[in-house]
Amino acid sequence: MSENPRLYLKQIEVGPMANFIYLIGDRKTRECVMVDPAWEVDRILKIVAEDDMKVIGGLATHYHYDHTNGIADLVALAGCKVHIHKEDAPYLKDLKSEMIKVDSGAKIRVGEVEITFIHTPGHTPGSQCFLVDGRLVSGDTLFINACGRTDLPGGNAEQLYHSLQLLGKLDEKTVLFPGHNYEEGRTASTIGDEKRHNPYYQFHSVREFLGLRTS
């Protein structure tokens, strides 16, 4: 993959559940957004400052607590709002004023860096991934050699199957950045590698997928 000298993308592990927070931005304008603000927002903002960057917004892959418990801190400390898919917004009723509701296909620009929102329901109704310059921040929809669970409120295994198929249509060289550090020694993958090796991509129909997917 050709490198984009303007792209600022940083992966930082936080919290007791090995969450990844991502910073995505434009090195020239010194602006970035924080993906899934949680656990250690104050520490992440210090890292941003050390990089001579400034957080101007947040993005949430889905509503679960381990990915959103720092939204209020981010809003208070950075004075910004957080984009969340409209289908997950009802699960965060206490954060109405801090949210910007979005739909699939929406795009935002951080400087000259464009981020595309891809709706991938299944783990939650409003789960979404963020595609930027050949890189996919996938939240809990797709992991390295795994995928998100579907037994929590709003989960739907059939929707998850179709979401995985949607992501499988991306260029196989697309770099995958998951929402948790669940694969020891590997913090990123590619869509091509997941299609070849991830067990949840080895089904030829939703019926086969549902026969295995019980959680």
N, CA, C and O of each residue as an XYZ file, in Angstrom:
860
protein
N       0.841     -1.195      0.000
C       0.000      0.000      0.000
C       0.877      1.246      0.000
O       1.821      1.348      0.784
N       0.564      2.189     -0.878
C       1.318      3.429     -0.898
C       0.992      4.242      0.350
O      -0.150      4.278      0.807
N       2.013      4.890      0.887
C       1.819      5.673      2.093
C       1.317      7.071      1.740
O       1.766      7.686      0.772
N       0.382      7.553      2.543
C      -0.120      8.904      2.403
C       0.574      9.752      3.461
O       0.300      9.584      4.650
N       1.472     10.665      3.061
C       2.226     11.420      4.058
C       1.365     12.307      4.940
O       1.802     12.735      6.008
N       0.137     12.588      4.497
C      -0.737     13.442      5.297
C      -1.509     12.655      6.349
O      -1.965     13.218      7.344
N      -1.655     11.339      6.122
C      -2.494     10.536      7.023
C      -1.823     10.323      8.370
O      -0.689      9.852      8.460
N      -2.549     10.679      9.397
C      -2.142     10.407     10.782
C      -3.080      9.333     11.298
O      -4.282      9.568     11.419
N      -2.550      8.153     11.605
C      -3.368      7.058     12.128
C      -2.573      6.363     13.222
O      -1.502      5.808     12.978
N      -3.109      6.403     14.412
C      -2.420      5.812     15.562
C      -3.364      4.862     16.297
O      -4.535      5.171     16.513
N      -2.832      3.709     16.673
C      -3.574      2.676     17.396
C      -3.036      2.605     18.821
O      -1.832      2.443     19.020
N      -3.924      2.725     19.819
C      -3.503      2.739     21.213
C      -4.385      1.786     22.012
O      -5.611      1.886     21.965
N      -3.771      0.872     22.737
C      -4.539     -0.071     23.555
C      -4.863      0.544     24.915
O      -4.006      1.159     25.550
N      -6.111      0.370     25.352
C      -6.557      0.941     26.625
C      -7.490     -0.028     27.345
O      -8.079     -0.917     26.730
N      -7.613      0.160     28.666
C      -8.666     -0.481     29.436
C      -8.486     -1.953     29.724
O      -7.582     -2.595     29.188
N      -9.354     -2.491     30.576
C      -9.252     -3.885     31.025
C      -9.675     -4.911     29.984
O      -9.454     -6.107     30.172
N     -10.290     -4.456     28.875
C     -10.774     -5.379     27.852
C      -9.952     -5.296     26.574
O     -10.405     -5.708     25.507
N      -8.740     -4.761     26.688
C      -7.812     -4.664     25.551
C      -8.443     -3.947     24.364
O      -8.302     -4.371     23.217
N      -9.139     -2.857     24.656
C      -9.723     -2.039     23.590
C      -8.636     -1.298     22.825
O      -7.589     -0.958     23.376
N      -8.903     -1.055     21.548
C      -8.071     -0.157     20.764
C      -8.817      1.158     20.552
O      -9.969      1.170     20.119
N      -8.150      2.247     20.860
C      -8.606      3.570     20.453
C      -7.766      3.967     19.244
O      -6.565      3.698     19.195
N      -8.402      4.605     18.274
C      -7.687      5.057     17.080
C      -7.764      6.569     16.957
O      -8.775      7.190     17.284
N      -6.678      7.138     16.480
C      -6.627      8.551     16.142
C      -6.417      8.641     14.637
O      -5.475      8.060     14.098
N      -7.300      9.374     13.961
C      -7.228      9.505     12.504
C      -7.245     10.987     12.164
O      -8.115     11.724     12.627
N      -6.291     11.421     11.360
C      -6.281     12.835     11.038
C      -5.335     13.207      9.918
O      -4.849     12.352      9.177
N      -5.085     14.488      9.809
C      -4.281     15.085      8.751
C      -3.054     15.733      9.393
O      -3.172     16.670     10.183
N      -1.880     15.219      9.041
C      -0.651     15.737      9.643
C      -0.386     17.189      9.280
O       0.263     17.915     10.034
N      -0.889     17.614      8.120
C      -0.620     18.986      7.690
C      -1.463     19.999      8.457
O      -0.960     21.039      8.882
N      -2.760     19.689      8.634
C      -3.627     20.620      9.360
C      -3.552     20.405     10.865
O      -4.043     21.228     11.637
N      -2.927     19.283     11.292
C      -2.736     18.955     12.711
C      -4.043     18.643     13.423
O      -4.142     18.804     14.639
N      -5.042     18.201     12.678
C      -6.349     17.871     13.257
C      -6.592     16.375     13.173
O      -6.130     15.713     12.244
N      -7.328     15.837     14.159
C      -7.660     14.420     14.135
C      -8.961     14.164     14.872
O      -9.464     15.023     15.598
N      -9.503     12.956     14.671
C     -10.670     12.496     15.426
C     -10.258     11.275     16.235
O      -9.318     10.564     15.880
N     -10.979     11.041     17.330
C     -10.723      9.893     18.187
C     -11.824      8.863     17.995
O     -13.005      9.176     18.146
N     -11.443      7.638     17.664
C     -12.400      6.557     17.456
C     -12.589      5.781     18.752
O     -11.622      5.315     19.353
N     -13.835      5.648     19.175
C     -14.234      4.897     20.368
C     -13.583      5.422     21.654
O     -12.853      4.694     22.326
N     -13.849      6.679     21.988
C     -13.278      7.258     23.207
C     -13.739      6.511     24.457
O     -14.932      6.459     24.754
N     -12.786      5.936     25.183
C     -13.128      5.150     26.379
C     -11.911      5.008     27.266
O     -10.769      5.122     26.820
N     -12.184      4.755     28.534
C     -11.221      4.360     29.549
C     -10.183      5.421     29.914
O     -10.126      5.850     31.066
N      -9.371      5.846     28.963
C      -8.220      6.697     29.286
C      -8.141      7.904     28.362
O      -7.090      8.170     27.778
N      -9.230      8.628     28.227
C      -9.282      9.732     27.281
C      -8.249     10.800     27.614
O      -7.623     11.360     26.713
N      -8.067     11.084     28.885
C      -7.089     12.103     29.260
C      -5.682     11.718     28.811
O      -4.929     12.568     28.336
N      -5.325     10.444     28.959
C      -3.999      9.981     28.500
C      -3.873     10.073     26.993
O      -2.826     10.465     26.478
N      -4.936      9.715     26.281
C      -4.902      9.772     24.826
C      -4.731     11.213     24.357
O      -3.992     11.476     23.408
N      -5.411     12.142     25.016
C      -5.276     13.548     24.632
C      -3.857     14.053     24.870
O      -3.379     14.915     24.132
N      -3.181     13.532     25.884
C      -1.785     13.904     26.101
C      -0.912     13.395     24.958
O       0.012     14.083     24.525
N      -1.206     12.195     24.474
C      -0.464     11.645     23.337
C      -0.696     12.509     22.105
O       0.237     12.804     21.358
N      -1.945     12.913     21.901
C      -2.278     13.787     20.770
C      -1.474     15.082     20.858
O      -0.907     15.533     19.863
N      -1.428     15.672     22.034
C      -0.690     16.927     22.220
C       0.805     16.726     21.969
O       1.457     17.584     21.375
N       1.343     15.600     22.420
C       2.765     15.311     22.188
C       3.067     15.185     20.702
O       4.180     15.474     20.263
N       2.075     14.752     19.927
C       2.229     14.645     18.476
C       1.928     15.962     17.760
O       1.918     16.021     16.531
N       1.686     17.005     18.535
C       1.350     18.331     17.991
C       0.090     18.265     17.134
O       0.005     18.895     16.080
N      -0.882     17.493     17.603
C      -2.166     17.367     16.924
C      -3.259     17.898     17.849
O      -3.016     18.174     19.024
N      -4.465     18.038     17.300
C      -5.612     18.497     18.075
C      -6.834     17.663     17.705
O      -7.121     17.470     16.523
N      -7.553     17.168     18.710
C      -8.772     16.397     18.469
C      -9.927     17.360     18.207
O     -10.205     18.247     19.014
N     -10.597     17.174     17.069
C     -11.719     18.043     16.713
C     -13.050     17.293     16.691
O     -14.089     17.889     16.405
N     -13.031     15.997     16.990
C     -14.273     15.223     16.991
C     -14.029     13.792     17.389
O     -12.889     13.356     17.545
N     -15.122     13.061     17.552
C     -15.039     11.652     17.892
C     -15.907     10.816     16.971
O     -16.867     11.316     16.384
N     -15.566      9.539     16.846
C     -16.351      8.567     16.082
C     -16.575      7.356     16.970
O     -15.657      6.917     17.662
N     -17.782      6.810     16.958
C     -18.085      5.612     17.731
C     -18.460      4.474     16.790
O     -19.340      4.620     15.941
N     -17.781      3.336     16.950
C     -18.130      2.190     16.113
C     -19.451      1.564     16.536
O     -20.175      1.015     15.706
N     -19.769      1.647     17.846
C     -21.050      1.125     18.339
C     -21.240      1.595     19.781
O     -20.357      2.226     20.361
N     -22.398      1.280     20.348
C     -22.785      1.885     21.613
C     -22.219      1.231     22.867
O     -22.324      1.827     23.939
N     -21.636      0.063     22.798
C     -21.254     -0.672     23.998
C     -20.345      0.151     24.909
O     -19.523      0.945     24.454
N     -20.523     -0.067     26.201
C     -19.877      0.752     27.232
C     -18.363      0.810     27.078
O     -17.754      1.865     27.260
N     -17.759     -0.322     26.743
C     -16.294     -0.339     26.674
C     -15.750      0.475     25.507
O     -14.541      0.688     25.413
N     -16.636      0.936     24.610
C     -16.224      1.768     23.481
C     -16.710      3.213     23.603
O     -16.342      4.065     22.794
N     -17.535      3.487     24.615
C     -18.151      4.826     24.687
C     -18.049      5.477     26.060
O     -18.516      6.603     26.231
N     -17.457      4.807     27.043
C     -17.503      5.369     28.398
C     -16.666      6.640     28.566
O     -16.710      7.276     29.619
N     -15.906      7.009     27.536
C     -15.132      8.244     27.613
C     -15.689      9.383     26.786
O     -15.047     10.425     26.660
N     -16.885      9.203     26.214
C     -17.440     10.269     25.377
C     -17.603     11.567     26.160
O     -17.208     12.634     25.690
N     -18.182     11.478     27.347
C     -18.396     12.689     28.140
C     -17.072     13.377     28.451
O     -16.990     14.605     28.427
N     -16.038     12.594     28.741
C     -14.719     13.171     29.011
C     -14.165     13.857     27.763
O     -13.610     14.953     27.849
N     -14.314     13.218     26.615
C     -13.812     13.812     25.377
C     -14.513     15.127     25.083
O     -13.876     16.116     24.718
N     -15.829     15.130     25.245
C     -16.608     16.349     24.995
C     -16.160     17.469     25.930
O     -15.997     18.614     25.510
N     -15.963     17.121     27.205
C     -15.583     18.135     28.191
C     -14.169     18.654     27.974
O     -13.910     19.847     28.129
N     -13.253     17.755     27.614
C     -11.846     18.139     27.525
C     -11.466     18.715     26.168
O     -10.581     19.566     26.076
N     -12.134     18.251     25.114
C     -11.774     18.701     23.761
C     -12.821     19.620     23.142
O     -12.575     20.232     22.103
N     -14.008     19.720     23.789
C     -15.037     20.613     23.269
C     -15.574     20.204     21.919
O     -15.834     21.055     21.069
N     -15.746     18.901     21.707
C     -16.203     18.401     20.407
C     -17.398     17.468     20.585
O     -17.827     17.208     21.709
N     -17.927     16.970     19.481
C     -19.031     16.016     19.507
C     -18.590     14.704     18.872
O     -17.531     14.620     18.249
N     -19.434     13.672     19.045
C     -19.086     12.330     18.586
C     -20.129     11.834     17.599
O     -21.330     11.917     17.856
N     -19.661     11.316     16.463
C     -20.536     10.753     15.436
C     -20.870      9.310     15.781
O     -19.975      8.501     16.026
N     -22.157      8.990     15.800
C     -22.604      7.621     16.054
C     -23.735      7.288     15.091
O     -24.513      8.167     14.717
N     -23.829      6.043     14.692
C     -24.897      5.672     13.761
C     -26.261      5.859     14.412
O     -26.436      5.614     15.606
N     -27.210      6.293     13.617
C     -28.537      6.617     14.150
C     -29.225      5.426     14.804
O     -30.066      5.614     15.683
N     -28.886      4.200     14.394
C     -29.534      3.017     14.968
C     -28.998      2.691     16.371
O     -29.660      1.995     17.140
N     -27.821      3.185     16.696
C     -27.280      2.958     18.036
C     -27.527      4.138     18.973
O     -27.365      4.010     20.186
N     -27.915      5.274     18.423
C     -28.120      6.467     19.243
C     -29.121      6.251     20.385
O     -28.893      6.772     21.477
N     -30.224      5.505     20.185
C     -31.176      5.318     21.284
C     -30.596      4.609     22.507
O     -31.146      4.719     23.603
N     -29.496      3.887     22.329
C     -28.880      3.188     23.456
C     -28.019      4.123     24.311
O     -27.548      3.737     25.381
N     -27.819      5.344     23.836
C     -26.993      6.315     24.554
C     -27.818      7.558     24.864
O     -27.441      8.673     24.502
N     -28.932      7.356     25.531
C     -29.887      8.435     25.784
C     -29.306      9.569     26.619
O     -29.733     10.716     26.493
N     -28.341      9.256     27.466
C     -27.768     10.286     28.331
C     -26.761     11.176     27.606
O     -26.240     12.129     28.185
N     -26.489     10.864     26.340
C     -25.470     11.613     25.610
C     -26.047     12.338     24.394
O     -25.335     12.581     23.420
N     -27.317     12.678     24.450
C     -27.978     13.263     23.285
C     -27.264     14.501     22.760
O     -27.039     14.623     21.556
N     -26.909     15.408     23.643
C     -26.317     16.667     23.200
C     -24.898     16.486     22.683
O     -24.380     17.351     21.977
N     -24.265     15.370     23.027
C     -22.890     15.133     22.606
C     -22.799     14.381     21.278
O     -21.702     14.213     20.744
N     -23.942     13.921     20.731
C     -23.930     13.040     19.574
C     -24.306     13.755     18.283
O     -25.108     14.690     18.271
N     -23.698     13.281     17.193
C     -24.126     13.619     15.840
C     -24.531     12.296     15.196
O     -23.689     11.417     15.012
N     -25.802     12.146     14.854
C     -26.296     10.900     14.281
C     -25.950     10.839     12.794
O     -26.131     11.811     12.061
N     -25.450      9.680     12.365
C     -25.048      9.517     10.969
C     -25.685      8.262     10.384
O     -26.219      7.419     11.105
N     -25.615      8.160      9.070
C     -26.144      7.014      8.354
C     -25.031      6.401      7.515
O     -23.960      6.991      7.367
N     -25.285      5.220      6.969
C     -24.286      4.550      6.144
C     -23.961      5.386      4.920
O     -24.843      6.011      4.331
N     -22.699      5.394      4.543
C     -22.266      6.137      3.370
C     -21.888      7.571      3.664
O     -21.361      8.261      2.791
N     -22.144      8.036      4.878
C     -21.748      9.393      5.239
C     -20.232      9.515      5.165
O     -19.511      8.535      5.348
N     -19.762     10.711      4.900
C     -18.333     10.973      4.834
C     -18.022     12.236      5.627
O     -18.816     13.177      5.661
N     -16.878     12.241      6.251
C     -16.400     13.468      6.877
C     -14.955     13.676      6.439
O     -14.254     12.732      6.075
N     -14.534     14.919      6.482
C     -13.150     15.250      6.173
C     -12.472     15.811      7.416
O     -13.017     16.662      8.120
N     -11.296     15.320      7.657
C     -10.437     15.881      8.692
C      -9.250     16.453      7.928
O      -8.363     15.706      7.515
N      -9.224     17.752      7.739
C      -8.273     18.329      6.807
C      -8.581     17.802      5.418
O      -9.698     17.957      4.924
N      -7.594     17.180      4.788
C      -7.798     16.583      3.466
C      -7.990     15.068      3.530
O      -8.055     14.406      2.493
N      -8.080     14.520      4.735
C      -8.266     13.075      4.915
C      -9.765     12.774      4.998
O     -10.460     13.289      5.873
N     -10.249     11.942      4.089
C     -11.680     11.608      4.045
C     -11.938     10.273      4.724
O     -11.224      9.298      4.490
N     -12.961     10.238      5.563
C     -13.365      9.028      6.271
C     -14.784      8.669      5.847
O     -15.686      9.504      5.920
N     -14.982      7.438      5.408
C     -16.300      6.958      4.974
C     -16.876      6.029      6.032
O     -16.186      5.141      6.533
N     -18.150      6.239      6.369
C     -18.853      5.417      7.351
C     -19.554      4.263      6.639
O     -20.295      4.477      5.680
N     -19.317      3.041      7.112
C     -19.948      1.846      6.545
C     -20.788      1.186      7.626
O     -20.254      0.731      8.637
N     -22.098      1.131      7.422
C     -23.000      0.517      8.394
C     -22.851     -0.996      8.333
O     -23.045     -1.599      7.277
N     -22.507     -1.615      9.463
C     -22.305     -3.065      9.521
C     -23.061     -3.648     10.713
O     -22.436     -4.085     11.679
N     -24.398     -3.664     10.662
C     -25.190     -4.169     11.795
C     -24.943     -5.651     12.043
O     -24.506     -6.392     11.162
N     -25.236     -6.052     13.266
C     -25.080     -7.455     13.661
C     -24.600     -7.541     15.086
O     -25.271     -8.123     15.938
N     -23.449     -6.969     15.354
C     -22.975     -6.891     16.737
C     -23.909     -5.984     17.532
O     -24.297     -6.308     18.654
N     -24.262     -4.854     16.943
C     -25.323     -3.965     17.430
C     -26.071     -3.457     16.201
O     -25.570     -3.591     15.085
N     -27.261     -2.875     16.379
C     -28.014     -2.392     15.212
C     -27.288     -1.305     14.428
O     -27.437     -1.206     13.210
N     -26.505     -0.491     15.129
C     -25.838      0.615     14.472
C     -24.337      0.485     14.392
O     -23.637      1.487     14.245
N     -23.831     -0.721     14.484
C     -22.389     -0.897     14.343
C     -21.928     -0.322     13.009
O     -22.595     -0.484     11.987
N     -20.787      0.349     13.030
C     -20.263      0.926     11.803
C     -18.740      0.824     11.793
O     -18.087      0.796     12.836
N     -18.198      0.768     10.570
C     -16.759      0.742     10.363
C     -16.361      2.027      9.653
O     -17.192      2.700      9.045
N     -15.087      2.353      9.740
C     -14.586      3.587      9.146
C     -13.480      3.253      8.153
O     -12.463      2.658      8.506
N     -13.701      3.650      6.905
C     -12.753      3.381      5.822
C     -12.001      4.661      5.490
O     -12.603      5.688      5.180
N     -10.677      4.584      5.558
C      -9.864      5.761      5.269
C      -8.591      5.322      4.561
O      -7.752      4.629      5.138
N      -8.458      5.727      3.325
C      -7.212      5.540      2.577
C      -6.713      4.099      2.616
O      -5.552      3.848      2.937
N      -7.590      3.159      2.289
C      -7.197      1.754      2.239
C      -7.055      1.081      3.584
O      -6.434      0.024      3.698
N      -7.627      1.689      4.597
C      -7.572      1.131      5.945
C      -8.977      1.095      6.525
O      -9.759      2.026      6.334
N      -9.295      0.022      7.232
C     -10.626     -0.144      7.798
C     -10.530     -0.295      9.306
O      -9.921     -1.243      9.803
N     -11.130      0.637     10.032
C     -11.271      0.519     11.480
C     -12.615     -0.157     11.728
O     -13.665      0.431     11.473
N     -12.582     -1.386     12.221
C     -13.769     -2.253     12.152
C     -14.532     -2.408     13.459
O     -15.535     -3.120     13.494
N     -14.087     -1.759     14.543
C     -14.814     -1.914     15.792
C     -14.930     -3.374     16.187
O     -13.950     -4.117     16.133
N     -16.143     -3.792     16.592
C     -16.359     -5.183     16.988
C     -17.107     -5.984     15.923
O     -17.641     -7.053     16.217
N     -17.150     -5.484     14.705
C     -17.779     -6.250     13.627
C     -16.854     -7.368     13.176
O     -17.265     -8.527     13.106
N     -15.617     -7.030     12.874
C     -14.653     -8.004     12.357
C     -13.356     -7.907     13.145
O     -12.769     -6.832     13.266
N     -12.913     -9.044     13.680
C     -11.640     -9.143     14.375
C     -10.672     -9.958     13.529
O     -11.039    -10.482     12.477
N      -9.460    -10.057     13.989
C      -8.495    -10.957     13.362
C      -8.869    -12.388     13.752
O      -8.796    -12.763     14.922
N      -9.268    -13.171     12.764
C      -9.680    -14.566     12.957
C     -10.939    -14.727     13.800
O     -11.163    -15.795     14.370
N     -11.757    -13.697     13.889
C     -13.002    -13.793     14.663
C     -13.955    -12.687     14.207
O     -13.642    -11.909     13.306
N     -15.117    -12.635     14.844
C     -16.071    -11.558     14.576
C     -16.835    -11.260     15.862
O     -16.686    -11.974     16.854
N     -17.638    -10.228     15.848
C     -18.328     -9.797     17.045
C     -19.406    -10.766     17.506
O     -19.990    -11.497     16.706
N     -19.657    -10.758     18.802
C     -20.728    -11.586     19.366
C     -22.079    -10.949     19.039
O     -22.160     -9.762     18.723
N     -23.138    -11.762     19.119
C     -24.465    -11.267     18.741
C     -25.520    -11.538     19.810
O     -26.716    -11.433     19.537
N     -25.089    -11.886     21.028
C     -26.040    -12.256     22.072
C     -26.318    -11.126     23.057
O     -26.934    -11.354     24.099
N     -25.876     -9.918     22.743
C     -26.167     -8.752     23.578
C     -27.319     -7.960     22.962
O     -27.650     -8.180     21.797
N     -27.941     -7.039     23.715
C     -29.107     -6.308     23.190
C     -28.839     -5.687     21.820
O     -27.873     -4.947     21.628
N     -29.721     -6.008     20.879
C     -29.602     -5.481     19.528
C     -28.771     -6.336     18.597
O     -28.679     -6.040     17.405
N     -28.159     -7.398     19.118
C     -27.343     -8.263     18.270
C     -28.201     -9.107     17.336
O     -29.326     -9.473     17.674
N     -27.660     -9.412     16.159
C     -28.404    -10.180     15.168
C     -27.404    -10.926     14.287
O     -26.686    -10.308     13.502
N     -27.357    -12.242     14.413
C     -26.356    -13.041     13.714
C     -26.540    -12.992     12.199
O     -25.553    -12.964     11.464
N     -27.771    -12.981     11.723
C     -27.988    -12.933     10.278
C     -27.486    -11.602      9.709
O     -26.864    -11.575      8.647
N     -27.754    -10.505     10.412
C     -27.244     -9.215      9.962
C     -25.719     -9.208      9.956
O     -25.098     -8.650      9.051
N     -25.121     -9.828     10.967
C     -23.664     -9.858     11.028
C     -23.084    -10.606      9.835
O     -22.080    -10.178      9.264
N     -23.700    -11.710      9.456
C     -23.240    -12.455      8.282
C     -23.199    -11.545      7.057
O     -22.205    -11.515      6.333
N     -24.281    -10.807      6.830
C     -24.345     -9.938      5.652
C     -23.347     -8.784      5.769
O     -22.804     -8.329      4.762
N     -23.107     -8.314      6.981
C     -22.109     -7.255      7.166
C     -20.712     -7.760      6.842
O     -19.917     -7.048      6.226
N     -20.411     -8.984      7.253
C     -19.110     -9.558      6.934
C     -18.954     -9.737      5.423
O     -17.873     -9.523      4.876
N     -20.023    -10.124      4.763
C     -19.962    -10.255      3.307
C     -19.722     -8.907      2.652
O     -18.991     -8.811      1.666
N     -20.331     -7.875      3.193
C     -20.127     -6.526      2.667
C     -18.665     -6.110      2.791
O     -18.078     -5.601      1.837
N     -18.083     -6.327      3.959
C     -16.685     -5.975      4.145
C     -15.773     -6.824      3.269
O     -14.701     -6.379      2.857
N     -16.207     -8.047      2.988
C     -15.420     -8.928      2.137
C     -15.321     -8.458      0.707
O     -14.485     -8.955     -0.048
N     -16.158     -7.508      0.313
C     -16.119     -6.953     -1.043
C     -15.106     -5.830     -1.181
O     -14.839     -5.369     -2.290
N     -14.542     -5.388     -0.072
C     -13.503     -4.362     -0.140
C     -12.251     -4.938     -0.786
O     -12.077     -6.156     -0.834
N     -11.397     -4.080     -1.273
C     -10.119     -4.507     -1.821
C      -9.405     -5.395     -0.803
O      -9.324     -5.047      0.375
N      -8.892     -6.532     -1.250
C      -8.269     -7.476     -0.321
C      -7.030     -6.915      0.351
O      -6.597     -7.438      1.378
N      -6.448     -5.856     -0.209
C      -5.280     -5.236      0.412
C      -5.655     -4.259      1.519
O      -4.780     -3.725      2.200
N      -6.963     -4.022      1.702
C      -7.407     -3.116      2.757
C      -6.896     -3.604      4.104
O      -7.105     -4.760      4.473
N      -6.230     -2.729      4.832
C      -5.676     -3.099      6.136
C      -6.766     -3.035      7.188
O      -7.484     -2.040      7.291
N      -6.890     -4.100      7.969
C      -7.922     -4.199      9.001
C      -7.357     -3.823     10.362
O      -6.353     -4.380     10.808
N      -8.018     -2.866     11.020
C      -7.673     -2.475     12.383
C      -8.881     -2.761     13.280
O      -9.867     -2.026     13.224
N      -8.824     -3.803     14.100
C      -9.986     -4.235     14.902
C     -10.166     -3.412     16.168
O      -9.321     -2.586     16.514
N     -11.282     -3.649     16.855
C     -11.623     -2.887     18.044
C     -11.001     -3.395     19.330
O     -11.050     -2.710     20.352
N     -10.410     -4.596     19.297
C      -9.769     -5.171     20.484
C      -8.493     -5.888     20.090
O      -8.342     -6.343     18.956
N      -7.585     -5.981     21.033
C      -6.348     -6.724     20.841
C      -6.564     -8.153     21.323
O      -6.140     -8.521     22.418
N      -7.234     -8.958     20.487
C      -7.592    -10.319     20.865
C      -6.654    -11.375     20.277
O      -6.725    -12.543     20.660
N      -5.786    -10.981     19.359
C      -4.929    -11.952     18.678
C      -3.480    -11.664     19.064
O      -2.877    -10.715     18.563
N      -2.932    -12.473     19.943
C      -1.605    -12.204     20.490
C      -0.564    -12.049     19.383
O      -0.415    -12.914     18.520
N       0.141    -10.940     19.431
C       1.207    -10.706     18.470
C       0.769    -10.064     17.176
O       1.612     -9.717     16.348
N      -0.541     -9.892     16.976
C      -1.039     -9.275     15.740
C      -2.067     -8.203     16.088
O      -3.071     -8.481     16.743
N      -1.810     -7.001     15.652
C      -2.733     -5.898     15.925
C      -3.410     -5.391     14.662
O      -4.233     -4.478     14.725
N      -3.075     -5.969     13.524
C      -3.707     -5.592     12.257
C      -3.673     -6.789     11.320
O      -2.889     -7.719     11.511
N      -4.532     -6.756     10.305
C      -4.588     -7.818      9.313
C      -4.949     -7.168      7.978
O      -4.788     -5.958      7.815
N      -5.427     -7.950      7.042
C      -5.985     -7.423      5.788
C      -7.291     -8.137      5.503
O      -7.538     -9.230      6.013
N      -8.113     -7.523      4.697
C      -9.369     -8.175      4.299
C      -9.076     -9.486      3.592
O      -9.776    -10.474      3.811
N      -8.060     -9.511      2.754
C      -7.716    -10.746      2.049
C      -7.336    -11.872      2.992
O      -7.787    -13.004      2.821
N      -6.507    -11.571      3.988
C      -6.115    -12.597      4.953
C      -7.315    -13.112      5.736
O      -7.420    -14.310      6.000
N      -8.218    -12.212      6.107
C      -9.396    -12.648      6.855
C     -10.296    -13.528      5.994
O     -10.830    -14.522      6.487
N     -10.474    -13.191      4.738
C     -11.308    -14.018      3.855
C     -10.715    -15.413      3.694
O     -11.445    -16.391      3.530
N      -9.404    -15.499      3.740
C      -8.764    -16.801      3.567
C      -8.674    -17.612      4.859
O      -8.737    -18.840      4.819
N      -8.528    -16.938      6.009
C      -8.209    -17.663      7.237
C      -9.231    -17.516      8.364
O      -9.309    -18.384      9.233
N     -10.001    -16.458      8.367
C     -10.984    -16.255      9.433
C     -12.086    -17.300      9.305
O     -12.710    -17.390      8.247
N     -12.349    -18.100     10.350
C     -13.364    -19.162     10.228
C     -14.749    -18.637      9.890
O     -15.551    -19.371      9.313
N     -15.052    -17.398     10.229
C     -16.387    -16.869      9.967
C     -16.563    -16.410      8.525
O     -17.645    -15.970      8.136
N     -15.504    -16.512      7.739
C     -15.611    -16.259      6.297
C     -15.659    -17.552      5.487
O     -15.661    -17.517      4.256
N     -15.697    -18.680      6.167
C     -15.633    -19.957      5.447
C     -17.001    -20.586      5.233
O     -17.110    -21.806      5.111
N     -18.039    -19.772      5.186
C     -19.394    -20.277      4.975
C     -19.937    -19.762      3.652
O     -19.667    -18.629      3.253
N     -20.704    -20.605      2.981
C     -21.209    -20.248      1.666
C     -22.652    -19.759      1.695
O     -23.224    -19.429      0.656
N     -23.234    -19.714      2.884
C     -24.617    -19.232      2.999
C     -24.855    -18.754      4.420
O     -24.139    -19.119      5.352
N     -25.882    -17.927      4.558
C     -26.234    -17.459      5.891
C     -26.700    -18.625      6.758
O     -26.505    -18.608      7.973
N     -27.310    -19.631      6.146
C     -27.785    -20.791      6.912
C     -26.604    -21.525      7.544
O     -26.674    -21.918      8.709
N     -25.527    -21.712      6.794
C     -24.343    -22.359      7.346
C     -23.755    -21.524      8.478
O     -23.355    -22.062      9.510
N     -23.704    -20.229      8.284
C     -23.158    -19.315      9.279
C     -23.976    -19.387     10.566
O     -23.412    -19.452     11.658
N     -25.281    -19.375     10.442
C     -26.147    -19.405     11.632
C     -26.051    -20.746     12.352
O     -26.299    -20.821     13.556
N     -25.698    -21.792     11.635
C     -25.548    -23.090     12.275
C     -24.385    -23.117     13.247
O     -24.386    -23.905     14.192
N     -23.392    -22.264     13.027
C     -22.260    -22.194     13.931
C     -22.410    -21.041     14.909
O     -22.030    -21.162     16.073
N     -22.963    -19.918     14.446
C     -22.987    -18.696     15.237
C     -24.074    -18.754     16.289
O     -25.229    -18.430     16.011
N     -23.715    -19.162     17.492
C     -24.697    -19.256     18.574
C     -24.542    -18.151     19.605
O     -25.330    -18.073     20.547
N     -23.532    -17.289     19.442
C     -23.329    -16.182     20.379
C     -22.692    -15.014     19.661
O     -22.437    -13.978     20.274
